[in-house]
Amino acid sequence: MCKMNEHLEKLEPYYILHQVKEKFGGLRYYTHTPNRTNDRDDLFRVVVSYYETLSFSVCDQCGEPGTRWIKGGYVRTRCRDHSDGADPCEE
């Protein structure tokens, strides 16, 4: 999230992050850009989308490479060391 924030602040220093949600083992970012232009909005969305996609391959516990695991109906992205007895999630 820190790297994403650095990239987004370069595009729009006064952007507002409303929410971050974990959904199906990845993150979703809900933002607002007060100084809107079509080109900047498009690039902003590309950066957010890149980091949302990246979150599906990074362990949410340690930041190492991870895959999606399911346990008790919840999907999490974890490395093998942090999978905590979960089953691999079928794509």
C-alpha positions as CSV (number, residue, x, y, z in Angstrom):
1,M,0.0,0.0,0.0
2,C,2.9,2.4,0.7
3,K,4.2,2.1,-2.8
4,M,0.8,2.6,-4.3
5,N,0.3,5.7,-2.2
6,E,3.7,7.1,-3.4
7,H,2.6,6.6,-7.0
8,L,-0.9,8.0,-6.5
9,E,0.4,11.1,-4.6
10,K,2.7,11.9,-7.6
11,L,-0.4,11.9,-9.9
12,E,-2.7,13.6,-7.4
13,P,-1.2,15.0,-4.2
14,Y,-4.7,15.6,-2.6
15,Y,-6.4,12.3,-3.5
16,I,-8.7,10.9,-0.8
17,L,-8.6,7.2,0.1
18,H,-12.2,6.4,1.3
19,Q,-11.8,2.6,2.0
20,V,-9.6,-0.4,1.5
21,K,-11.4,-3.7,1.6
22,E,-10.2,-7.2,1.4
23,K,-12.3,-9.2,-1.1
24,F,-11.7,-12.8,-2.3
25,G,-8.1,-12.7,-1.2
26,G,-7.2,-9.3,-2.7
27,L,-7.6,-5.6,-1.9
28,R,-10.0,-3.1,-3.3
29,Y,-9.3,0.6,-3.1
30,Y,-12.0,3.3,-3.1
31,T,-10.6,6.7,-3.8
32,H,-11.6,10.2,-4.9
33,T,-9.5,12.7,-7.0
34,P,-10.6,16.3,-6.4
35,N,-8.7,17.8,-9.4
36,R,-10.1,15.6,-12.1
37,T,-9.0,15.4,-15.7
38,N,-9.7,12.5,-18.0
39,D,-6.1,11.7,-18.7
40,R,-5.1,11.8,-15.0
41,D,-8.2,9.8,-13.9
42,D,-7.4,7.1,-16.5
43,L,-3.8,6.9,-15.3
44,F,-5.0,6.9,-11.6
45,R,-7.3,4.0,-12.3
46,V,-4.4,2.1,-14.1
47,V,-2.2,2.5,-11.0
48,V,-5.0,1.4,-8.6
49,S,-5.8,-1.6,-10.8
50,Y,-2.2,-2.6,-10.9
51,Y,-1.9,-2.7,-7.2
52,E,-5.2,-4.4,-6.7
53,T,-4.1,-7.2,-9.0
54,L,-0.7,-7.4,-7.3
55,S,-2.4,-7.9,-3.9
56,F,-3.6,-11.3,-5.2
57,S,0.0,-12.5,-5.3
58,V,1.4,-11.1,-2.0
59,C,1.1,-12.7,1.4
60,D,-1.1,-10.5,3.6
61,Q,0.9,-11.5,6.6
62,C,4.6,-11.0,5.6
63,G,4.6,-9.5,2.1
64,E,6.4,-12.4,0.5
65,P,5.0,-14.0,-2.7
66,G,1.7,-15.8,-2.0
67,T,-1.3,-17.6,-3.5
68,R,-4.9,-17.7,-2.6
69,W,-6.0,-20.2,0.2
70,I,-9.5,-20.9,1.5
71,K,-10.4,-21.8,5.1
72,G,-13.8,-21.6,6.8
73,G,-15.3,-19.9,3.7
74,Y,-12.7,-17.1,3.7
75,V,-10.2,-16.6,0.9
76,R,-6.8,-15.1,1.8
77,T,-3.6,-14.6,-0.1
78,R,-0.8,-16.2,1.9
79,C,2.6,-17.7,1.5
80,R,2.9,-21.4,2.4
81,D,4.3,-20.6,5.8
82,H,1.3,-18.5,6.7
83,S,-1.4,-20.7,5.1
84,D,-2.4,-21.9,8.5
85,G,-3.8,-25.3,7.4
86,A,-6.0,-23.8,4.6
87,D,-6.6,-25.5,1.3
88,P,-5.3,-24.0,-2.0
89,C,-8.0,-22.0,-3.7
90,E,-8.9,-23.4,-7.2
91,E,-8.8,-20.8,-9.9
